[in-house]
Amino acid sequence: MADKVCLQPCLGLRKEAVICRQAFYVVHEDLRPDQTVLGCGPALNANVQEDLDFIAMYPVMAVEACDLDCATKLVDKKGKKVARTVRVPELAEELSIDLSALPEGENIADDHPAVQAMAKRIAEMVDELLAA
């Protein structure tokens, strides 16, 4: 059984990517710092050993803001399957978050109520992966 989950964020600039990336930071830094590692797409793509180790040692949770599935495909490219994919539009709907009401781009702070709500739900998903 794994003792940590690798959070692999989408690197897009659309608000759907930004909000969930911010939520991942909250999960990693505040809610589950001892149960998560934060993956980095460019580092993984460049074969940085630490990021390769993260996906080899831990189940991976990828966040996807659109249908391109870049985070998932990058992990696949490195020979690992993600354990869970978080789709931002579906998560927003589950949490009754109106994505159209959010500011564009990097203007979504980590203390925004939508970020906090997503972070709490993602932390629950981390717990579920660790319990599996």
C-alpha positions in Angstrom: 0.0 0.0 0.0 1.3 3.4 -1.0 1.9 6.1 1.7 1.7 9.0 -0.7 -0.1 10.2 -3.8 1.6 12.1 -6.6 -0.5 15.0 -7.7 0.1 15.7 -11.4 -1.4 19.0 -12.5 -2.5 20.2 -15.8 -0.3 23.1 -17.0 -2.9 25.0 -18.9 -3.6 28.7 -18.4 -7.4 28.5 -18.7 -9.2 29.1 -15.4 -10.3 25.5 -15.3 -6.6 24.5 -15.0 -5.6 27.3 -12.7 -8.3 26.6 -10.1 -7.5 22.9 -9.8 -3.7 23.5 -9.8 -4.3 26.0 -7.0 -6.3 23.4 -5.2 -3.5 20.9 -5.6 -1.1 23.4 -3.9 -3.5 23.7 -1.0 -3.8 19.9 -0.7 0.0 19.5 -0.9 1.0 22.4 1.4 -1.9 22.5 3.9 -4.3 19.6 3.9 -2.1 16.5 3.1 1.5 17.6 3.2 2.7 14.2 4.4 0.5 12.2 2.1 1.3 13.9 -1.2 4.1 14.9 -3.6 3.5 17.5 -6.3 4.6 16.4 -9.8 5.9 18.8 -12.4 5.0 18.3 -16.0 8.0 19.9 -17.6 10.4 18.1 -15.1 8.7 14.8 -15.9 8.9 15.4 -19.6 12.6 16.2 -19.2 13.1 13.0 -17.3 14.1 14.7 -14.0 14.8 11.7 -11.7 12.7 13.0 -8.8 9.6 13.3 -10.9 10.2 9.9 -12.5 10.5 8.5 -9.0 7.2 10.1 -7.9 5.2 8.4 -10.6 7.0 5.1 -10.1 6.6 5.0 -6.3 3.2 6.5 -5.8 -0.3 6.3 -7.3 -0.8 9.3 -9.6 -3.8 11.6 -9.5 -3.9 13.8 -12.7 -6.1 16.9 -13.1 -7.4 17.6 -16.5 -9.0 20.9 -17.5 -9.9 19.9 -21.0 -10.2 16.9 -23.3 -6.6 16.9 -24.3 -5.6 15.0 -21.2 -2.1 16.3 -21.2 -1.2 15.3 -17.6 -2.5 11.8 -18.1 -0.8 11.3 -21.5 2.5 12.6 -20.1 2.3 10.0 -17.3 1.4 7.3 -19.8 4.3 8.3 -22.0 6.6 7.6 -19.0 5.2 4.1 -18.7 2.8 4.6 -15.8 -1.0 4.7 -15.7 -2.8 7.3 -13.5 -4.8 5.9 -10.6 -7.3 8.7 -10.8 -8.2 11.5 -13.1 -9.9 14.6 -11.8 -11.9 16.4 -14.5 -12.3 20.0 -13.5 -15.8 20.6 -15.1 -17.2 17.5 -13.4 -15.6 18.4 -10.1 -17.0 21.9 -10.4 -20.5 20.5 -11.1 -20.3 18.1 -8.2 -19.3 21.0 -5.9 -21.8 23.5 -7.4 -19.0 25.8 -8.6 -19.9 28.1 -11.5 -16.6 28.2 -13.5 -17.9 31.0 -15.7 -18.1 33.3 -12.6 -14.4 32.8 -11.8 -11.7 35.3 -12.9 -9.6 34.4 -15.9 -6.1 33.1 -15.9 -3.7 33.3 -12.9 -6.0 35.6 -10.9 -7.5 32.8 -8.8 -6.0 32.9 -5.3 -5.5 29.8 -3.2 -7.9 31.3 -0.6 -10.7 31.6 -3.1 -13.8 29.6 -1.8 -13.9 27.5 -5.0 -10.2 26.6 -4.7 -10.8 25.7 -1.0 -13.8 23.5 -1.9 -11.9 21.7 -4.6 -9.0 21.2 -2.3 -11.1 19.6 0.4 -12.7 17.2 -2.2 -9.3 16.4 -3.7 -7.9 15.7 -0.2 -10.8 13.2 0.2 -9.8 11.6 -3.1 -6.2 11.3 -1.8 -7.5 9.5 1.3 -9.5 7.2 -0.9 -6.5 6.3 -3.1 -4.3 5.7 0.0 -7.0 3.4 1.5 -7.3 1.3 -1.6 
